[in-house]
Amino acid sequence: MGTGDFFNDQADTWDETNHYPLEKIEKMLDMLGIAEGEAVLDVGTGTGVLLPLLIKRTAAENITAIDAAEKMIAKAKGKPGAARVCFIAADALTYPFAGCAFDHIVCYSVFPHFQDKRAAIEQFSAALKHGGMLSVLHSTSRERINGTHTHIRSHGINSDYLLPAVEYVPLLNRNGLREEIVIDDDEMFMLCARKRQDQPCPL
């Protein structure tokens, strides 16, 4: 079973069996400084956990939400205020985003599932505007995330791990991103990096 199949199978019960610390997530999003009118890409939106929180910061029509599991997307479309969000059911690593399209790209609770982390960072850096921010967020510790994935009985999930945040910094730097927030402790994982102004915009 692949990752997309796993999450499609979980879609109907996901919101009932997974509970998110919304107050903590709000504080994490506050640290990103998302401003009204900025374009935001919610990568791996799942059932749309972040969408109501993002809509409080920028208009729904400025938000693009992508997920490879179409049944998760169907659930996300029902979140409050999400009617004007742009939804894409596709693999975020291969989707042809326009170059320099987003002010913020937010990967909440999804980054471990990208088997090729290098390709993910390259893809998202290219899609960021100059000065835009790529944020990898988890509202729990890296140790807990890795432990949870180890116990999931799916070949597509149980090897999805996070390395220590500092180990991703050289890869970010090689792709024109400068780290601004690095938190990797018992409470959360935040790795946020801003795109340098001298980076080219792909066509």
C-alpha positions in Angstrom: 0.0 0.0 0.0 1.4 3.4 -1.0 1.1 6.6 1.0 -1.8 8.0 -1.1 -3.7 4.7 -0.7 -3.1 4.7 3.0 -4.5 8.2 3.5 -7.5 7.6 1.2 -8.4 4.6 3.4 -8.2 6.8 6.5 -10.1 9.8 5.1 -13.6 9.0 6.4 -12.5 8.7 10.0 -9.4 10.9 10.1 -10.9 13.9 11.9 -12.5 11.6 14.5 -9.3 9.7 15.3 -6.7 12.4 15.0 -6.9 15.4 17.3 -4.7 18.5 16.7 -3.6 21.1 19.2 -5.2 24.1 17.5 -3.9 26.6 20.0 -0.3 25.5 19.5 -0.8 25.5 15.7 -2.1 29.0 15.9 1.0 30.1 17.7 3.2 28.4 15.2 1.4 30.1 12.3 1.7 33.4 14.1 5.5 33.0 14.0 5.3 32.8 10.2 3.9 36.3 9.9 1.4 35.4 7.1 -0.1 38.7 6.0 -3.5 39.5 4.5 -3.4 39.2 0.7 -0.4 36.8 0.7 -0.5 33.7 -1.4 -0.2 30.5 0.6 0.3 26.9 -0.5 -0.9 24.3 2.0 1.0 21.1 1.1 -0.5 17.8 2.1 -3.6 19.6 3.3 -5.3 16.3 4.2 -8.7 16.9 5.6 -8.0 20.7 5.7 -6.9 21.0 9.4 -5.0 24.2 8.6 -7.5 25.8 6.3 -9.7 27.6 8.8 -6.6 29.0 10.6 -5.0 30.1 7.3 -8.3 31.8 6.2 -8.1 33.9 9.3 -4.8 35.3 8.0 -5.4 35.7 4.3 -8.4 35.4 2.1 -9.5 31.9 1.0 -9.0 32.7 -2.6 -5.3 33.3 -1.9 -4.9 29.8 -0.6 -4.0 26.7 -2.6 -4.4 23.3 -0.9 -2.8 20.2 -2.5 -2.9 16.6 -1.5 -2.3 13.3 -3.3 -5.2 11.6 -1.6 -8.4 12.7 -3.4 -10.6 11.5 -0.6 -8.8 13.7 1.9 -9.3 16.7 -0.5 -13.1 15.9 -0.6 -13.1 16.2 3.2 -11.1 19.4 3.2 -13.6 21.1 0.9 -16.1 20.9 3.7 -14.0 22.9 6.1 -15.5 26.3 7.2 -14.8 29.0 4.7 -13.0 26.7 2.3 -15.4 27.1 -0.7 -13.1 29.6 -2.4 -9.8 27.7 -1.7 -8.1 26.3 -4.8 -7.9 22.6 -4.3 -5.6 20.3 -6.2 -5.6 16.5 -6.0 -2.1 15.7 -7.1 1.4 14.8 -6.0 3.0 18.1 -4.7 6.5 16.9 -5.8 5.5 16.6 -9.5 2.8 19.2 -9.9 3.8 22.0 -12.3 3.5 25.0 -10.0 4.2 28.3 -11.6 7.6 29.7 -10.6 7.7 32.3 -7.8 4.0 31.9 -7.2 3.7 31.8 -3.4 4.6 34.0 -0.4 4.3 31.0 2.0 4.5 27.3 1.4 3.4 25.4 4.6 4.1 21.7 5.1 2.2 20.7 8.2 2.6 17.1 9.3 3.5 16.0 5.8 7.3 16.4 5.2 8.3 12.9 6.5 6.1 11.4 3.8 8.2 12.8 1.0 10.6 10.0 0.2 12.9 12.4 -1.7 13.4 15.3 0.7 15.9 16.9 -1.7 13.3 17.0 -4.5 10.7 18.4 -2.2 12.9 21.3 -1.2 13.9 22.0 -4.8 10.3 22.0 -5.9 9.1 24.3 -3.2 12.0 26.7 -3.4 11.2 27.2 -7.1 7.5 27.9 -6.4 8.3 30.5 -3.7 8.4 34.2 -4.5 11.6 36.1 -3.6 11.5 36.6 0.1 8.9 33.9 0.5 8.9 31.4 3.3 9.0 27.6 3.3 7.8 26.1 6.6 8.0 22.5 7.8 5.8 22.3 10.8 4.9 19.6 13.3 3.0 20.3 16.5 4.7 17.5 18.3 8.3 16.3 18.7 10.4 14.7 16.0 10.9 11.7 18.3 7.2 11.1 18.7 6.6 11.5 15.0 9.2 9.0 14.1 7.9 6.6 16.7 4.4 6.9 15.5 5.4 6.1 11.9 7.4 3.1 13.0 4.2 1.5 14.4 1.9 2.2 11.4 1.5 -1.1 9.5 1.9 0.2 6.0 5.1 -0.1 4.0 4.5 3.3 2.6 4.4 4.9 6.0 6.5 3.1 8.5 9.8 4.3 7.0 8.8 8.0 6.8 11.2 9.7 9.2 12.3 13.2 10.1 16.0 13.9 10.6 17.2 16.5 13.1 16.2 19.9 11.8 19.8 21.2 11.5 20.6 18.4 9.1 18.2 19.9 6.5 19.8 23.4 6.7 22.6 22.7 4.2 20.0 21.4 1.7 17.9 24.5 2.2 20.9 26.7 1.7 21.9 25.0 -1.5 18.4 25.8 -2.9 18.5 29.5 -2.2 16.8 29.4 1.2 18.1 30.9 4.4 16.9 29.4 7.7 15.0 31.8 10.0 13.3 29.5 12.5 14.8 26.2 13.7 13.0 24.6 16.6 13.4 20.8 17.2 12.5 20.0 20.8 10.1 18.0 23.0 7.2 20.3 22.0 7.4 20.9 18.3 9.4 20.8 15.1 9.7 24.0 13.1 12.0 24.5 10.2 11.3 27.8 8.3 13.5 29.3 5.6 13.2 32.3 3.4 14.0 32.5 -0.3 16.9 34.8 -1.1 16.2 37.8 -3.4 18.9 36.7 -5.8 17.3 33.4 -6.8 16.0 33.0 -10.3 12.3 32.4 -11.0 11.7 29.3 -13.2 9.2 29.7 -16.1 
